């Protein structure tokens, strides 16, 4: 496994799909999300609270199903070679 997370680029984001893990910024909080569906420029994914770090560990404000809708502008890091192997 690598030590660093992958910084998103336009090309990498264009190739994201179901099963990819991304870190998103939502309301000043960071969350690791596993992408379930991609529709145009909108993503739907499941938050994995146990992957969050710091004060945010285990926290998920998205309801019992942990599902969140987000856009590519919210993606801060990619989980390639750490949480997923694309």
Biopython code that builds the backbone (N, CA, C, O; Angstrom):
import numpy as np
from Bio.PDB.StructureBuilder import StructureBuilder

atoms = [
    (1, "UNK", "N", (0.832, -1.197, 0.000)),
    (1, "UNK", "CA", (0.000, 0.000, 0.000)),
    (1, "UNK", "C", (0.866, 1.246, 0.000)),
    (1, "UNK", "O", (1.965, 1.260, 0.555)),
    (2, "UNK", "N", (0.361, 2.277, -0.623)),
    (2, "UNK", "CA", (1.101, 3.525, -0.660)),
    (2, "UNK", "C", (0.852, 4.317, 0.615)),
    (2, "UNK", "O", (-0.124, 4.071, 1.323)),
    (3, "UNK", "N", (1.721, 5.250, 0.901)),
    (3, "UNK", "CA", (1.600, 6.079, 2.100)),
    (3, "UNK", "C", (0.684, 7.279, 1.882)),
    (3, "UNK", "O", (0.001, 7.720, 2.807)),
    (4, "UNK", "N", (0.670, 7.796, 0.679)),
    (4, "UNK", "CA", (-0.089, 9.004, 0.385)),
    (4, "UNK", "C", (-1.378, 8.672, -0.364)),
    (4, "UNK", "O", (-1.475, 7.658, -1.055)),
    (5, "UNK", "N", (-2.355, 9.548, -0.207)),
    (5, "UNK", "CA", (-3.569, 9.423, -1.003)),
    (5, "UNK", "C", (-3.362, 10.107, -2.347)),
    (5, "UNK", "O", (-2.497, 10.973, -2.483)),
    (6, "UNK", "N", (-4.147, 9.721, -3.329)),
    (6, "UNK", "CA", (-4.035, 10.264, -4.679)),
    (6, "UNK", "C", (-4.816, 11.571, -4.771)),
    (6, "UNK", "O", (-5.979, 11.646, -4.374)),
    (7, "UNK", "N", (-4.157, 12.591, -5.300)),
    (7, "UNK", "CA", (-4.796, 13.892, -5.516)),
    (7, "UNK", "C", (-5.612, 13.791, -6.796)),
    (7, "UNK", "O", (-5.103, 13.332, -7.818)),
    (8, "UNK", "N", (-6.877, 14.217, -6.754)),
    (8, "UNK", "CA", (-7.718, 14.088, -7.946)),
    (8, "UNK", "C", (-7.282, 15.030, -9.069)),
    (8, "UNK", "O", (-6.937, 16.189, -8.838)),
    (9, "UNK", "N", (-7.308, 14.502, -10.276)),
    (9, "UNK", "CA", (-7.088, 15.305, -11.479)),
    (9, "UNK", "C", (-8.341, 15.165, -12.331)),
    (9, "UNK", "O", (-9.186, 14.310, -12.067)),
    (10, "UNK", "N", (-8.456, 15.988, -13.331)),
    (10, "UNK", "CA", (-9.608, 15.923, -14.227)),
    (10, "UNK", "C", (-9.727, 14.539, -14.859)),
    (10, "UNK", "O", (-10.821, 13.979, -14.930)),
    (11, "UNK", "N", (-8.599, 13.982, -15.320)),
    (11, "UNK", "CA", (-8.618, 12.658, -15.951)),
    (11, "UNK", "C", (-9.010, 11.561, -14.969)),
    (11, "UNK", "O", (-9.810, 10.687, -15.305)),
    (12, "UNK", "N", (-8.455, 11.598, -13.759)),
    (12, "UNK", "CA", (-8.789, 10.572, -12.765)),
    (12, "UNK", "C", (-10.260, 10.642, -12.367)),
    (12, "UNK", "O", (-10.918, 9.609, -12.240)),
    (13, "UNK", "N", (-10.773, 11.840, -12.173)),
    (13, "UNK", "CA", (-12.183, 12.004, -11.811)),
    (13, "UNK", "C", (-13.082, 11.502, -12.935)),
    (13, "UNK", "O", (-14.130, 10.912, -12.672)),
    (14, "UNK", "N", (-12.685, 11.728, -14.177)),
    (14, "UNK", "CA", (-13.488, 11.280, -15.321)),
    (14, "UNK", "C", (-13.612, 9.760, -15.366)),
    (14, "UNK", "O", (-14.559, 9.236, -15.954)),
    (15, "UNK", "N", (-12.665, 9.045, -14.753)),
    (15, "UNK", "CA", (-12.676, 7.587, -14.779)),
    (15, "UNK", "C", (-13.242, 6.950, -13.515)),
    (15, "UNK", "O", (-13.193, 5.729, -13.370)),
    (16, "UNK", "N", (-13.776, 7.752, -12.600)),
    (16, "UNK", "CA", (-14.350, 7.190, -11.383)),
    (16, "UNK", "C", (-15.641, 6.440, -11.694)),
    (16, "UNK", "O", (-16.390, 6.813, -12.596)),
    (17, "UNK", "N", (-15.884, 5.393, -10.944)),
    (17, "UNK", "CA", (-17.106, 4.618, -11.131)),
    (17, "UNK", "C", (-17.446, 3.853, -9.869)),
    (17, "UNK", "O", (-16.784, 4.026, -8.846)),
    (18, "UNK", "N", (-18.464, 3.014, -9.922)),
    (18, "UNK", "CA", (-18.869, 2.228, -8.760)),
    (18, "UNK", "C", (-17.693, 1.438, -8.185)),
    (18, "UNK", "O", (-16.923, 0.808, -8.910)),
    (19, "UNK", "N", (-17.584, 1.496, -6.862)),
    (19, "UNK", "CA", (-16.514, 0.797, -6.163)),
    (19, "UNK", "C", (-15.319, 1.675, -5.844)),
    (19, "UNK", "O", (-14.482, 1.299, -5.024)),
    (20, "UNK", "N", (-15.221, 2.843, -6.477)),
    (20, "UNK", "CA", (-14.123, 3.765, -6.181)),
    (20, "UNK", "C", (-14.407, 4.492, -4.862)),
    (20, "UNK", "O", (-15.552, 4.810, -4.540)),
    (21, "UNK", "N", (-13.346, 4.741, -4.123)),
    (21, "UNK", "CA", (-13.455, 5.481, -2.868)),
    (21, "UNK", "C", (-12.893, 6.879, -3.076)),
    (21, "UNK", "O", (-11.824, 7.053, -3.661)),
    (22, "UNK", "N", (-13.628, 7.869, -2.590)),
    (22, "UNK", "CA", (-13.199, 9.259, -2.674)),
    (22, "UNK", "C", (-13.455, 9.940, -1.338)),
    (22, "UNK", "O", (-14.366, 9.573, -0.595)),
    (23, "UNK", "N", (-12.640, 10.927, -1.056)),
    (23, "UNK", "CA", (-12.909, 11.766, 0.109)),
    (23, "UNK", "C", (-13.620, 13.007, -0.394)),
    (23, "UNK", "O", (-13.179, 13.637, -1.355)),
    (24, "UNK", "N", (-14.731, 13.362, 0.261)),
    (24, "UNK", "CA", (-15.476, 14.550, -0.154)),
    (24, "UNK", "C", (-15.524, 15.559, 0.979)),
    (24, "UNK", "O", (-15.422, 15.214, 2.157)),
    (25, "UNK", "N", (-15.682, 16.802, 0.592)),
    (25, "UNK", "CA", (-15.878, 17.895, 1.534)),
    (25, "UNK", "C", (-17.350, 18.263, 1.505)),
    (25, "UNK", "O", (-17.892, 18.610, 0.455)),
    (26, "UNK", "N", (-17.998, 18.186, 2.669)),
    (26, "UNK", "CA", (-19.420, 18.515, 2.772)),
    (26, "UNK", "C", (-19.629, 19.299, 4.056)),
    (26, "UNK", "O", (-19.382, 18.789, 5.148)),
    (27, "UNK", "N", (-20.085, 20.540, 3.925)),
    (27, "UNK", "CA", (-20.328, 21.399, 5.091)),
    (27, "UNK", "C", (-19.118, 21.461, 6.018)),
    (27, "UNK", "O", (-19.257, 21.316, 7.233)),
    (28, "UNK", "N", (-17.941, 21.673, 5.454)),
    (28, "UNK", "CA", (-16.683, 21.800, 6.198)),
    (28, "UNK", "C", (-16.236, 20.524, 6.902)),
    (28, "UNK", "O", (-15.340, 20.582, 7.744)),
    (29, "UNK", "N", (-16.828, 19.381, 6.588)),
    (29, "UNK", "CA", (-16.409, 18.089, 7.116)),
    (29, "UNK", "C", (-15.932, 17.219, 5.957)),
    (29, "UNK", "O", (-16.436, 17.332, 4.840)),
    (30, "UNK", "N", (-14.960, 16.353, 6.228)),
    (30, "UNK", "CA", (-14.446, 15.430, 5.229)),
    (30, "UNK", "C", (-14.968, 14.035, 5.500)),
    (30, "UNK", "O", (-14.996, 13.591, 6.648)),
    (31, "UNK", "N", (-15.385, 13.332, 4.441)),
    (31, "UNK", "CA", (-15.942, 11.992, 4.556)),
    (31, "UNK", "C", (-15.388, 11.103, 3.453)),
    (31, "UNK", "O", (-15.224, 11.549, 2.317)),
    (32, "UNK", "N", (-15.094, 9.832, 3.784)),
    (32, "UNK", "CA", (-14.733, 8.847, 2.760)),
    (32, "UNK", "C", (-15.998, 8.167, 2.272)),
    (32, "UNK", "O", (-16.801, 7.675, 3.065)),
    (33, "UNK", "N", (-16.164, 8.144, 0.965)),
    (33, "UNK", "CA", (-17.379, 7.650, 0.332)),
    (33, "UNK", "C", (-17.015, 6.602, -0.721)),
    (33, "UNK", "O", (-16.071, 6.783, -1.491)),
    (34, "UNK", "N", (-17.772, 5.511, -0.743)),
    (34, "UNK", "CA", (-17.645, 4.517, -1.808)),
    (34, "UNK", "C", (-18.707, 4.829, -2.847)),
    (34, "UNK", "O", (-19.900, 4.807, -2.545)),
    (35, "UNK", "N", (-18.285, 5.119, -4.063)),
    (35, "UNK", "CA", (-19.220, 5.489, -5.124)),
    (35, "UNK", "C", (-20.083, 4.287, -5.498)),
    (35, "UNK", "O", (-19.579, 3.183, -5.705)),
    (36, "UNK", "N", (-21.395, 4.524, -5.579)),
    (36, "UNK", "CA", (-22.332, 3.481, -6.018)),
    (36, "UNK", "C", (-22.827, 3.732, -7.431)),
    (36, "UNK", "O", (-22.935, 2.800, -8.228)),
    (37, "UNK", "N", (-23.131, 4.987, -7.748)),
    (37, "UNK", "CA", (-23.609, 5.313, -9.093)),
    (37, "UNK", "C", (-23.048, 6.660, -9.542)),
    (37, "UNK", "O", (-22.755, 7.538, -8.730)),
    (38, "UNK", "N", (-22.907, 6.793, -10.864)),
    (38, "UNK", "CA", (-22.480, 8.049, -11.473)),
    (38, "UNK", "C", (-23.505, 8.389, -12.540)),
    (38, "UNK", "O", (-23.812, 7.562, -13.399)),
    (39, "UNK", "N", (-24.035, 9.601, -12.487)),
    (39, "UNK", "CA", (-24.994, 10.061, -13.488)),
    (39, "UNK", "C", (-24.589, 11.471, -13.895)),
    (39, "UNK", "O", (-24.755, 12.426, -13.136)),
    (40, "UNK", "N", (-24.053, 11.583, -15.111)),
    (40, "UNK", "CA", (-23.508, 12.855, -15.596)),
    (40, "UNK", "C", (-22.424, 13.331, -14.626)),
    (40, "UNK", "O", (-21.406, 12.656, -14.471)),
    (41, "UNK", "N", (-22.619, 14.459, -13.981)),
    (41, "UNK", "CA", (-21.604, 14.980, -13.064)),
    (41, "UNK", "C", (-22.030, 14.825, -11.602)),
    (41, "UNK", "O", (-21.468, 15.472, -10.718)),
    (42, "UNK", "N", (-23.022, 13.969, -11.350)),
    (42, "UNK", "CA", (-23.479, 13.743, -9.978)),
    (42, "UNK", "C", (-23.163, 12.313, -9.560)),
    (42, "UNK", "O", (-23.326, 11.367, -10.331)),
    (43, "UNK", "N", (-22.713, 12.184, -8.334)),
    (43, "UNK", "CA", (-22.347, 10.886, -7.783)),
    (43, "UNK", "C", (-23.248, 10.562, -6.595)),
    (43, "UNK", "O", (-23.698, 11.451, -5.873)),
    (44, "UNK", "N", (-23.496, 9.277, -6.416)),
    (44, "UNK", "CA", (-24.206, 8.798, -5.233)),
    (44, "UNK", "C", (-23.306, 7.752, -4.610)),
    (44, "UNK", "O", (-22.797, 6.864, -5.293)),
    (45, "UNK", "N", (-23.115, 7.866, -3.300)),
    (45, "UNK", "CA", (-22.232, 6.913, -2.655)),
    (45, "UNK", "C", (-22.584, 6.695, -1.203)),
    (45, "UNK", "O", (-23.414, 7.395, -0.622)),
    (46, "UNK", "N", (-21.925, 5.700, -0.635)),
    (46, "UNK", "CA", (-22.140, 5.335, 0.761)),
    (46, "UNK", "C", (-20.951, 5.798, 1.597)),
    (46, "UNK", "O", (-19.808, 5.430, 1.328)),
    (47, "UNK", "N", (-21.233, 6.604, 2.608)),
    (47, "UNK", "CA", (-20.196, 7.098, 3.511)),
    (47, "UNK", "C", (-19.728, 5.941, 4.392)),
    (47, "UNK", "O", (-20.537, 5.159, 4.891)),
    (48, "UNK", "N", (-18.413, 5.846, 4.574)),
    (48, "UNK", "CA", (-17.816, 4.842, 5.458)),
    (48, "UNK", "C", (-17.198, 5.582, 6.652)),
    (48, "UNK", "O", (-16.016, 5.924, 6.629)),
    (49, "UNK", "N", (-18.009, 5.828, 7.702)),
    (49, "UNK", "CA", (-17.553, 6.639, 8.839)),
    (49, "UNK", "C", (-16.286, 6.118, 9.507)),
    (49, "UNK", "O", (-15.510, 6.912, 10.039)),
    (50, "UNK", "N", (-16.056, 4.818, 9.495)),
    (50, "UNK", "CA", (-14.873, 4.276, 10.169)),
    (50, "UNK", "C", (-13.576, 4.654, 9.459)),
    (50, "UNK", "O", (-12.501, 4.548, 10.049)),
    (51, "UNK", "N", (-13.658, 5.090, 8.208)),
    (51, "UNK", "CA", (-12.463, 5.513, 7.475)),
    (51, "UNK", "C", (-12.114, 6.974, 7.740)),
    (51, "UNK", "O", (-11.013, 7.418, 7.414)),
    (52, "UNK", "N", (-13.039, 7.719, 8.326)),
    (52, "UNK", "CA", (-12.778, 9.121, 8.613)),
    (52, "UNK", "C", (-11.733, 9.232, 9.710)),
    (52, "UNK", "O", (-11.560, 8.312, 10.509)),
    (53, "UNK", "N", (-11.041, 10.358, 9.745)),
    (53, "UNK", "CA", (-9.979, 10.547, 10.728)),
    (53, "UNK", "C", (-10.253, 11.756, 11.605)),
    (53, "UNK", "O", (-11.133, 12.565, 11.310)),
    (54, "UNK", "N", (-9.506, 11.871, 12.667)),
    (54, "UNK", "CA", (-9.605, 13.025, 13.554)),
    (54, "UNK", "C", (-10.927, 13.073, 14.293)),
    (54, "UNK", "O", (-11.459, 12.041, 14.704)),
    (55, "UNK", "N", (-11.448, 14.265, 14.457)),
    (55, "UNK", "CA", (-12.691, 14.470, 15.196)),
    (55, "UNK", "C", (-13.897, 13.876, 14.484)),
    (55, "UNK", "O", (-14.953, 13.688, 15.087)),
    (56, "UNK", "N", (-13.735, 13.583, 13.202)),
    (56, "UNK", "CA", (-14.831, 13.116, 12.370)),
    (56, "UNK", "C", (-14.983, 11.584, 12.380)),
    (56, "UNK", "O", (-15.898, 11.065, 11.742)),
    (57, "UNK", "N", (-14.120, 10.861, 13.078)),
    (57, "UNK", "CA", (-14.140, 9.404, 13.065)),
    (57, "UNK", "C", (-15.485, 8.876, 13.542)),
    (57, "UNK", "O", (-15.951, 9.226, 14.626)),
    (58, "UNK", "N", (-16.100, 8.036, 12.729)),
    (58, "UNK", "CA", (-17.369, 7.420, 13.086)),
    (58, "UNK", "C", (-18.591, 8.290, 12.892)),
    (58, "UNK", "O", (-19.713, 7.820, 13.078)),
    (59, "UNK", "N", (-18.404, 9.552, 12.522)),
    (59, "UNK", "CA", (-19.509, 10.501, 12.376)),
    (59, "UNK", "C", (-20.058, 10.467, 10.962)),
    (59, "UNK", "O", (-19.299, 10.492, 9.993)),
    (60, "UNK", "N", (-21.387, 10.409, 10.844)),
    (60, "UNK", "CA", (-22.018, 10.460, 9.533)),
    (60, "UNK", "C", (-23.383, 11.148, 9.656)),
    (60, "UNK", "O", (-24.300, 10.585, 10.253)),
    (61, "UNK", "N", (-23.527, 12.344, 9.105)),
    (61, "UNK", "CA", (-24.788, 13.089, 9.221)),
    (61, "UNK", "C", (-25.796, 12.780, 8.121)),
    (61, "UNK", "O", (-26.764, 13.522, 7.955)),
    (62, "UNK", "N", (-25.590, 11.697, 7.363)),
    (62, "UNK", "CA", (-26.403, 11.461, 6.175)),
    (62, "UNK", "C", (-27.527, 10.463, 6.380)),
    (62, "UNK", "O", (-28.053, 9.942, 5.397)),
    (63, "UNK", "N", (-27.912, 10.178, 7.591)),
    (63, "UNK", "CA", (-29.022, 9.265, 7.843)),
    (63, "UNK", "C", (-28.577, 7.835, 8.055)),
    (63, "UNK", "O", (-27.389, 7.521, 7.980)),
    (64, "UNK", "N", (-29.534, 6.979, 8.319)),
    (64, "UNK", "CA", (-29.250, 5.590, 8.650)),
    (64, "UNK", "C", (-28.594, 4.810, 7.522)),
    (64, "UNK", "O", (-27.832, 3.877, 7.775)),
    (65, "UNK", "N", (-28.884, 5.186, 6.267)),
    (65, "UNK", "CA", (-28.319, 4.432, 5.146)),
    (65, "UNK", "C", (-26.952, 4.963, 4.704)),
    (65, "UNK", "O", (-26.307, 4.366, 3.842)),
    (66, "UNK", "N", (-26.505, 6.081, 5.288)),
    (66, "UNK", "CA", (-25.199, 6.671, 4.987)),
    (66, "UNK", "C", (-25.021, 7.047, 3.518)),
    (66, "UNK", "O", (-23.888, 7.138, 3.045)),
    (67, "UNK", "N", (-26.116, 7.268, 2.785)),
    (67, "UNK", "CA", (-26.026, 7.631, 1.372)),
    (67, "UNK", "C", (-25.920, 9.139, 1.212)),
    (67, "UNK", "O", (-26.561, 9.901, 1.936)),
    (68, "UNK", "N", (-25.103, 9.556, 0.257)),
    (68, "UNK", "CA", (-24.903, 10.979, 0.008)),
    (68, "UNK", "C", (-24.814, 11.216, -1.496)),
    (68, "UNK", "O", (-24.257, 10.400, -2.230)),
    (69, "UNK", "N", (-25.364, 12.331, -1.941)),
    (69, "UNK", "CA", (-25.198, 12.805, -3.316)),
    (69, "UNK", "C", (-24.128, 13.886, -3.287)),
    (69, "UNK", "O", (-24.118, 14.733, -2.393)),
    (70, "UNK", "N", (-23.231, 13.857, -4.263)),
    (70, "UNK", "CA", (-22.180, 14.868, -4.294)),
    (70, "UNK", "C", (-21.733, 15.098, -5.731)),
    (70, "UNK", "O", (-22.064, 14.321, -6.627)),
    (71, "UNK", "N", (-20.982, 16.167, -5.940)),
    (71, "UNK", "CA", (-20.472, 16.496, -7.276)),
    (71, "UNK", "C", (-18.948, 16.431, -7.262)),
    (71, "UNK", "O", (-18.326, 16.372, -6.202)),
    (72, "UNK", "N", (-18.358, 16.443, -8.455)),
    (72, "UNK", "CA", (-16.906, 16.275, -8.573)),
    (72, "UNK", "C", (-16.134, 17.382, -7.867)),
    (72, "UNK", "O", (-15.005, 17.161, -7.429)),
    (73, "UNK", "N", (-16.721, 18.564, -7.751)),
    (73, "UNK", "CA", (-16.044, 19.673, -7.081)),
    (73, "UNK", "C", (-15.843, 19.415, -5.589)),
    (73, "UNK", "O", (-14.999, 20.050, -4.957)),
    (74, "UNK", "N", (-16.611, 18.489, -5.029)),
    (74, "UNK", "CA", (-16.484, 18.164, -3.610)),
    (74, "UNK", "C", (-15.389, 17.127, -3.335)),
    (74, "UNK", "O", (-15.043, 16.896, -2.176)),
    (75, "UNK", "N", (-14.847, 16.507, -4.368)),
    (75, "UNK", "CA", (-13.846, 15.454, -4.191)),
    (75, "UNK", "C", (-12.495, 16.082, -3.865)),
    (75, "UNK", "O", (-11.986, 16.915, -4.616)),
    (76, "UNK", "N", (-11.920, 15.668, -2.727)),
    (76, "UNK", "CA", (-10.643, 16.226, -2.280)),
    (76, "UNK", "C", (-9.481, 15.244, -2.432)),
    (76, "UNK", "O", (-8.351, 15.663, -2.683)),
    (77, "UNK", "N", (-9.743, 13.949, -2.283)),
    (77, "UNK", "CA", (-8.723, 12.910, -2.423)),
    (77, "UNK", "C", (-9.353, 11.659, -3.007)),
    (77, "UNK", "O", (-10.568, 11.472, -2.943)),
    (78, "UNK", "N", (-8.507, 10.797, -3.582)),
    (78, "UNK", "CA", (-8.961, 9.505, -4.095)),
    (78, "UNK", "C", (-8.351, 8.395, -3.246)),
    (78, "UNK", "O", (-7.234, 8.531, -2.745)),
    (79, "UNK", "N", (-9.077, 7.309, -3.086)),
    (79, "UNK", "CA", (-8.612, 6.196, -2.271)),
    (79, "UNK", "C", (-7.889, 5.124, -3.066)),
    (79, "UNK", "O", (-7.730, 4.001, -2.585)),
    (80, "UNK", "N", (-7.449, 5.450, -4.272)),
    (80, "UNK", "CA", (-6.772, 4.478, -5.140)),
    (80, "UNK", "C", (-5.585, 3.840, -4.427)),
    (80, "UNK", "O", (-4.802, 4.522, -3.766)),
    (81, "UNK", "N", (-5.463, 2.520, -4.569)),
    (81, "UNK", "CA", (-4.384, 1.725, -3.999)),
    (81, "UNK", "C", (-4.369, 1.712, -2.470)),
    (81, "UNK", "O", (-3.436, 1.177, -1.870)),
    (82, "UNK", "N", (-5.387, 2.292, -1.832)),
    (82, "UNK", "CA", (-5.531, 2.229, -0.378)),
    (82, "UNK", "C", (-6.833, 1.540, -0.020)),
    (82, "UNK", "O", (-6.847, 0.547, 0.708)),
    (83, "UNK", "N", (-7.926, 2.077, -0.539)),
    (83, "UNK", "CA", (-9.260, 1.531, -0.266)),
    (83, "UNK", "C", (-9.832, 0.811, -1.467)),
    (83, "UNK", "O", (-10.722, -0.028, -1.327)),
    (84, "UNK", "N", (-9.327, 1.130, -2.643)),
    (84, "UNK", "CA", (-9.807, 0.480, -3.861)),
    (84, "UNK", "C", (-8.630, 0.296, -4.821)),
    (84, "UNK", "O", (-7.622, 0.999, -4.740)),
    (85, "UNK", "N", (-8.784, -0.650, -5.716)),
    (85, "UNK", "CA", (-7.713, -0.983, -6.654)),
    (85, "UNK", "C", (-8.295, -0.998, -8.064)),
    (85, "UNK", "O", (-8.666, -2.049, -8.587)),
    (86, "UNK", "N", (-8.368, 0.179, -8.663)),
    (86, "UNK", "CA", (-8.993, 0.353, -9.969)),
    (86, "UNK", "C", (-8.088, -0.139, -11.088)),
    (86, "UNK", "O", (-8.460, -0.067, -12.259)),
]
sb = StructureBuilder()
sb.init_structure("model")
sb.init_model(0)
sb.init_chain("A")
sb.init_seg("    ")
for serial, (resi, resn, name, xyz) in enumerate(atoms, 1):
    if name == "N":
        sb.init_residue(resn, " ", resi, " ")
    sb.init_atom(name, np.array(xyz, "f"), 0.0, 1.0, " ", f" {name:<3s}", serial, name[0])
structure = sb.get_structure()
